[in-house]
Every structure is written in structure tokens, then in C-alpha cells.
């Protein structure tokens, strides 16, 4: 969503064009099977978020950095793993995803995995 890209640019001064997206809305590849680029933006499908987090940790060992947009599911083990390893940036607004009329019911946060 454009609001996310505006937030990223405002907070980190990194334009959208600088990021590789390993899991775009209409993928032409399997982001879990390809090598990622040096700088990645990852908004994973909710059903695969743990697998994408695991992949980002492997990619980080190769010097690749990933910025994730994730739902604040604080009761999930993956949330506590991430929280214990990296600082979380909780968004102060609700996200409205492309193709949706309404904002998400979940609050979201961003986290750099590096």
C-alpha cells in the first residue's frame, strides 16, 4: 500500500524502488526458493509468514537485509522470536491493502531482519 511506502520513505529515507519484493501480489516466482537481493521488502502472505521469516534469517546470513510488514499477532511463537531478536516498529495506523475497501482488523508492525 502506498501509505506504507510513504511511511518507509519518511522514517528511513529509502524509496520504494530500492527494495526487491520476494513475494509480490501477483508473483512470477516462488520467493521461498529464489535468492533475495541486498535490500528486500517483505509483506508475506499470512499463511506463509513463518516460512518467509525463516527465509529472511537465512538470507541475513548472506548479508541481505529485509524489512517486513507483519500483523501484531502477539500470541504466536514467531512474534516472540522476532521480538527477542530485532526491534519492532509498531505502526500508528491501520493498513488498507490493495484491492480492499476497508483497513485490516490487525495492527501491524515493521521489523528489519539483518
Residue pairs with C-beta under 8 A, 6 or more apart in sequence:
1 95
1 96
1 97
1 98
3 93
3 95
3 96
4 43
4 69
4 95
5 16
7 91
8 14
8 16
8 41
8 67
8 110
9 15
9 16
11 89
12 67
14 39
16 41
18 39
19 39
19 40
19 41
19 67
20 36
20 37
20 38
20 39
20 40
20 41
21 40
21 41
21 42
21 43
22 31
22 32
22 34
22 36
22 40
22 42
22 52
22 55
23 31
23 42
23 43
23 44
23 45
23 48
23 52
25 98
31 42
31 52
31 55
32 48
32 51
32 52
32 55
35 59
35 62
36 55
36 56
36 59
36 64
36 66
37 64
38 63
38 64
38 65
39 64
39 65
39 66
39 67
40 56
40 59
40 64
40 65
40 66
40 67
41 66
41 67
41 69
42 52
42 56
42 66
42 67
42 68
42 69
43 68
43 69
44 51
44 52
44 53
44 68
44 70
46 71
49 70
49 71
49 78
50 78
52 68
53 68
53 78
53 81
53 82
53 113
56 64
56 66
56 68
56 113
57 113
59 66
60 66
60 113
60 114
64 114
65 112
65 113
65 114
66 112
66 113
66 114
67 110
67 111
67 112
67 113
68 110
68 111
68 112
68 113
69 95
69 108
69 109
69 110
70 79
70 82
70 108
70 109
70 110
70 111
71 104
71 106
71 107
71 108
72 79
72 90
72 106
72 107
72 108
72 109
73 79
73 106
74 80
82 88
82 111
82 113
85 113
86 111
86 112
86 113
86 114
87 111
87 112
88 109
88 110
88 111
89 109
89 110
89 111
90 107
90 108
90 109
91 107
91 108
91 109
91 110
94 103
94 104
94 107
94 108
95 103
95 104
95 108
96 102
96 103
96 104
97 104
